[in-house]
Amino acid sequence: MAAPNQGLMPLFETIALLLILALATFDLWVGVANDAVNFLNSAFGSRVARRRVIMIISTVGILFGALTSSGLMEVARRGVFDPSHFVDPQGAIILTSILALYLGVMAADVLLLDLFNTFGLPTSTTVSIVSELVGASIAVALWTNGGGIDGALEVINSGPVLGIYTAIVLSVVTAFVSAAVVMFVVRVLYGHDLKSSFPRWGWLWTGVSFAAMTYFVLFKGLQGAAILDDETISMLRDRIVLILGSVFVVAGGLAMAFRQQPSRVIGAIVLTGTGALSIAFAGNDLVNFIGPSVAAFQAVLVEGVDLSGRVGTPPWALLLAGAVMVTALTRSRKARRVTDTEIRLAAQGHTKQRFRTSGLGAALVALGHAGLGAARRLTPGGIRSRIEGRTAPPPLDPAAPPYDLLRASVNLTVAALLISIGTANGLPLSTTYITFMAAMGASLGDRTWRAADAEQRVTGILVVLGGWLITGLIAAAGAFVMASLIVLTGTAGLPIVAVLVAVGVWRLGRIRQPEPEHG
């Protein structure tokens, strides 16, 4: 298609695009540093393999996910804002408004994610991007459309936005409860002595886990992938029961063949889950990381682009973005901090925590003890004794990893299943929230918390949850300020935004945090 601007682009557009490109590169770096916790914590926490092996599997998954991605991005992010508010009477895109909007999003996202990474706190890149689009679009509409605050708010499609936030909040509760229940049931079935229980029942959990991973890869990792057309996806959906049943039988059969080697079988589950999550992350979230920059370039360079639809990302851009993500995954020290936070909170036995006890944490622990006591009193003595014998944690070995392999496999299986079910039903979910809360729920269901540190663990979870709650507010406010600055100052505001981001990243880099023990 022909470019809408003939000859040299105006100075504002040229500088804005260069700045957006630089911010997109750094956003990939800080984004993967935070999202690495999604697919690395179980592998690192269980020490299923050497770090080099885990990183190779994750690298292959990321590159495969990037290469097989369709490159299609919903540039309005599931209808967060209505792009028709940013066109002139002739129907042409108002480039200064769109560039200010997406530049405000990118600038705020870099600072927000780097802030959370600095303190080792996982947050949702989905919530941050959605909230930044809300804040930036309101700012641009407020200062350009002349309709006041009421007119600016009309640019937001409130229904889809509320749907996104509601689904994410529900997924937090669902992931925690589901993982706690599944982990408890799995531990009752297998106990801690896998050498005696796995030969008899290992086929069951192995079949379930690999079937869940297969469902996840098909309907999350490869959904919309360029290697699978709509006809193939439809065929797979029609035969999903047969496919999953076949995977269950084959995986169960292999587990029976290697029933005397439970660590090898469950280790395969953990490594497979790690690879599956990394494929899904790169195949889906990667496009959304670079989405604002792609939308900005398309708005300037592609005539008649529909910002309310799906805009393609060139394959070379996806591969380059995947390479940046792989480099960040292997080199970023802040990624290790985020992973270390989750591993500590879910580790078995008494573990040095980063968070102090709080009044709310103590109250929740006391409430949990009361509920557990009531459940024990209602359980017949014989059943209670049998459950106690199967689930009671063994004496802690100081050399043991933070997670055992069985719990690591539960973390990944539950997270994969919940994410894939949500995706298959069109629900907007946060992979960060689900994987984190699944790990926390599984640690509770596995009785890993001790009286000495239970209150600190709960406080830590509350801190992370509180960070999630304020992520949306900070993201929206930051994007509003950045976009407003650009709209109100024009070309002069572009270097100001660049300096603000550079200074913010520099200051965050000077904050010293304890070196991570895990990851």
Buried (B, 14 or more C-beta within 10 A) or exposed (E): EEEBEEEEBBEBBBBBBEBBBBBBBBBBBBBBBBBBBBBBBBBBBBBBBEEEEBBBBBBBBBBBBBBBBBBBBBBBBBBBBBBEBBBEEEEEBBBBBBBBBBBBBBBBBBBBBBBBBBBBBBBBBBBBBBBBBBBBBBBBBBBBBEBEEEEBBBBBBEEBBEBBBEBBBEBBEBBBBBBBBBBBEBBBEBBBEBEEBBBEBBBBBBBBBBBBBBBBBBBBBBBBBBEBEEEEBEEBEEEBEEBBEEBBEBBBEBBBEBBEBBBEBBBBBBBBBBBBBBBBBBBBBBBBBBBBBBBBBBBBBBEEBEBEEEBBBEBEBBBBBBBBBBBBBBEBEBBBBBBBBBBBBBBBBEBEBBBEBBEEBBEBBEEBEEEEEEEEEEEEEEEBEEBEEBBEBEEEEEEBBBBBBBBBBBBBBBBBBBBBBBBBEEBBBBBBBBBBBBBBBBBBBBBBBBEEBBBBBBBBBBBBBEBBEEBBEBBBBBBBBBBBBBBEEEBEBBEEBBEBBEEBBEEBEEEEBEEBEBB
